[in-house]
Amino acid sequence: MTQDDSATLTPGENVALGERTRGPVTRVQIARYAGAVGDFNPVHVDDEFARASGLPSVIAHGPLTVTLALDAVVEQLGPQALRSAKARLSAPVFPGDELTVVPTADGVEVRKADGTVAATVRLETGRVETGTR
């Protein structure tokens, strides 16, 4: 489906998504996201703190992971095709992680290279027609 096709979607219509890869996630992305949203929790920006907390490194913000997944969806369907998204985070994402956004029956999964599911995003697609194009 091309971006132009998104204008013809109707609410609830099934759409075909392909796998997309995002990453590797970088420390710069994590730091910029922290600045953009004002979330400077040390688990996201301070390696020493993260290691003291039992993690191997800082972790990406959960909403950053979801944003990367939604970017892959919008890239394929266009912004008008995405009506809502509900995410569940299930594993931390670290700098260097490459994420694969994999279609499921009702949305996408975000998988790390080792197959771990970092997030599941349920999607509602379709466009409400407004009478203009």
Phi and psi in degrees as a GROMACS rama.xvg file:
@    title "Ramachandran Plot"
@    xaxis  label "Phi"
@    yaxis  label "Psi"
@TYPE xy
-93.8475  165.639  THR-2
-58.9991  -36.8914  GLN-3
-62.2692  -31.3262  ASP-4
-67.9483  -20.6035  ASP-5
-60.9838  -25.0379  SER-6
-66.7323  -18.3591  ALA-7
-99.5897  1.25773  THR-8
-68.5209  146.554  LEU-9
-112.888  155.914  THR-10
-52.9013  132.731  PRO-11
81.6948  -3.68351  GLY-12
-64.5225  136.522  GLU-13
-73.1629  139.014  ASN-14
-129.521  152.781  VAL-15
-94.4627  125.339  ALA-16
-114.862  146.907  LEU-17
-107.341  165.858  GLY-18
-67.8855  143.968  GLU-19
-137.405  147.596  ARG-20
-109.133  139.433  THR-21
-127.587  138.798  ARG-22
113.899  -171.808  GLY-23
-68.5532  147.71  PRO-24
-66.6684  136.222  VAL-25
-112.933  159.832  THR-26
-62.9265  -34.2651  ARG-27
-64.0384  -44.2633  VAL-28
-57.9088  -45.4222  GLN-29
-63.0449  -44.7845  ILE-30
-65.5527  -41.4756  ALA-31
-65.18  -39.7775  ARG-32
-63.1932  -43.4828  TYR-33
-56.0379  -44.7173  ALA-34
-66.7546  -39.1695  GLY-35
-65.8119  -37.1419  ALA-36
-103.898  -4.11222  VAL-37
72.5218  25.7246  GLY-38
-107.774  94.5418  ASP-39
-104.738  33.0814  PHE-40
-51.876  129.399  ASN-41
-60.1572  -20.6285  PRO-42
-65.3161  -19.7086  VAL-43
-96.5909  -21.5414  HIS-44
-127.93  -7.38304  VAL-45
-125.507  103.632  ASP-46
-56.507  -42.8779  ASP-47
-61.4393  -44.1646  GLU-48
-62.9976  -45.1457  PHE-49
-60.2444  -45.1112  ALA-50
-63.7504  -40.0542  ARG-51
-64.5074  -22.3726  ALA-52
-88.3041  2.63579  SER-53
94.3382  7.68216  GLY-54
-99.8791  153.804  LEU-55
-74.5559  -17.6624  PRO-56
-168.549  179.081  SER-57
-61.6602  161.057  VAL-58
-121.108  151.735  ILE-59
-70.0261  148.445  ALA-60
-62.5506  139.62  HIS-61
-54.8534  -46.2396  GLY-62
-63.0555  -25.645  PRO-63
-66.2241  -43.1579  LEU-64
-58.8046  -45.2816  THR-65
-64.9958  -40.0021  VAL-66
-61.307  -40.7858  THR-67
-62.4658  -38.9642  LEU-68
-66.8314  -45.1761  ALA-69
-66.232  -32.6719  LEU-70
-59.7662  -40.8272  ASP-71
-65.6941  -34.8909  ALA-72
-70.7707  -49.7746  VAL-73
-63.1705  -35.0992  VAL-74
-56.8212  -34.4603  GLU-75
-90.8463  -36.2876  GLN-76
-105.005  -17.8636  LEU-77
88.7407  154.572  GLY-78
-66.9889  -26.6237  PRO-79
-74.1518  -14.9478  GLN-80
-85.7512  -16.0149  ALA-81
-96.7538  114.806  LEU-82
-95.2123  -38.9998  ARG-83
-160.133  161.665  SER-84
-147.184  138.694  ALA-85
-127.402  123.58  LYS-86
-113.028  148.95  ALA-87
-129.63  121.338  ARG-88
-88.7734  138.481  LEU-89
-132.509  -10.2782  SER-90
-157.602  145.939  ALA-91
-69.8081  151.103  PRO-92
-112.563  128.839  VAL-93
-108.935  158.274  PHE-94
-53.9115  136.994  PRO-95
95.0933  -15.929  GLY-96
-68.6763  131.919  ASP-97
-98.6219  132.264  GLU-98
-111.091  136.253  LEU-99
-112.348  125.268  THR-100
-94.1204  113.848  VAL-101
-114.567  126.923  VAL-102
-63.3975  144.231  PRO-103
-127.057  -179.284  THR-104
-61.3868  -32.561  ALA-105
-126.338  19.9885  ASP-106
164.21  -131.126  GLY-107
-142.077  155.671  VAL-108
-111.57  146.58  GLU-109
-106.56  113.595  VAL-110
-112.15  139.602  ARG-111
-82.582  168.951  LYS-112
-57.7732  -30.6052  ALA-113
-83.1985  3.31178  ASP-114
94.24  -9.70169  GLY-115
-61.7614  133.338  THR-116
-84.8219  114.91  VAL-117
-85.444  -29.0512  ALA-118
-160.016  152.258  ALA-119
-123.388  130.613  THR-120
-124.022  117.345  VAL-121
-86.2138  134.743  ARG-122
-118.787  143.643  LEU-123
-115.852  119.617  GLU-124
-112.734  169.685  THR-125
119.65  155.517  GLY-126
-120.593  135.648  ARG-127
-83.9254  119.854  VAL-128
-71.3983  135.546  GLU-129
-109.055  -2.73123  THR-130
93.0061  -6.26642  GLY-131
-123.888  156.379  THR-132
